[in-house]
């Protein structure tokens, strides 16, 4: 997180969990970024095109990197336990985008 903070990059997470379970996740992983909880699985899956699972009321990981105009620049959709943007990959992608923007 320190590299994200040093580069003025915000990180957010959304969860279908209720407050109690979201807090457990935050505590378990020592998360320091905002985690929004109680989001509507079906509506979010429809809006973002995320894969979801009704039985467990979960959204499979859906990761976005937004550009300065708040538009999706990079998206990663998972259909299971594999397929997430790793922190270093996010930092590298953002550095590449910044370099491309400075050369325009």
Secondary structure, DSSP 8 states (H G I E B T S, - for coil): -HHHHHTT---EEE-SS-HHHHHHHHHHHT--SEEE----HHHHHHHHT--EETTTTEE--EEEEE-TTS-EEEEEE-SSSS----HHHHHHHHHHHHHHHHT-
